[in-house]
Amino acid sequence: MTDEMLKRLATELEKADDITVLTHAHPDGDTVGAGFGLVYYLRGMGKRANVKNSEDFPQKFSYLFKDYADMDFEEKCVISADIADVTLLGDGLSGYADRIDICIDHHKSNRMPAKKSFVDGECCAVSLIIYELIRFMGGSITPLIADCLYTGIATDTGCFMFENTSPEAHRAAADLIGFGAGAAFINREMFQVKSRGRILAEQEIIGSMRFEFGGQMAIITVTNSQIERFGFERSELDGFAGIPVSVEGVRIGVTLKQQAEDPGVFKASIRTVDTDASAIAARLGGGGHNRAAGCTVAGTAEEAAEKVIEAARASL
């Protein structure tokens, strides 16, 4: 983010108080890390601030909020963190759709109708934007804030393996480790540890992987019945997205996840090697980044797969 954008964002935060920071539904490491990291920093400035989500935050991120407690105040400022569209607020936060004062995001496809938006589509993570903001403002980064921001940067770069990993991401990660981020613990929790149920489900799901376009596209499907049968948490679904694209020769990997609240809808997580994932998602009403994007598709598992295959055809 440019210094001019950081200056304008800093000015907005300095004059704001009684702040609610919103994070997106089905929270991942970046929205959780950026949301809590920003709230802890704002509280350190002497401001009242809370973080909200439409559901409970996944327990795998509990090291970021184990001592967190909401403050009591009447909110005057609403900030969205890592939310590209009002549909990503989730049912629990849908009432905020027309009440966003400040949007902080890194999705090129951002459509959030905020009063003021600060979007850097080239940045790998909103947590990196928050890191740059704190350093620009001359603020202090506690070990807890460092854990939050490192989590966001690490998860949105796939532990620094994705194409979006920039020199700035590496420098920020190094600085955050210096500020006390537990990188070894975070990397293990985010990228290595899996529940037994998740491992058993993975065997079945990988076994039914579907290939299209001569092996250039791979699709896996995760159903509600599998989640129930193997007994793993929905928060572990994020880890499935990278599986199809890890197969040799695959250029587009898709993970279809049946939605608990509406079994007739599948969320498609699209990962690519050398094609524009956001363009594929956009053909189905979604969006995202060049190598990672998503959308929702109505229908049965077979119908959802066919729709995504057709959307990907032009890219292959």
Secondary structure by P-SEA (a helix, b strand, c coil): ccaaaaaaaaaaaaaccbbbbbbbccccaaaaaaaaaaaaaaaaaccccccccccccccccccccccbbbbbccccbbbbcccccccccccccccccccccccccccccccccccccccccccccaaaaaaaaaaaacccccaaaaaaaaaaaaaaacccccccccaaaaaaaaaaaaaccaaaaaaaaccccccaaaaaaaaaaaaaccccccccbbbbbbcaaaaaaacccccccccccccccccccccbbbbbbbbcccccbbbbbbbbccccaaaaaaaaccccccccccccccccaaaaaaaaaaaacccc
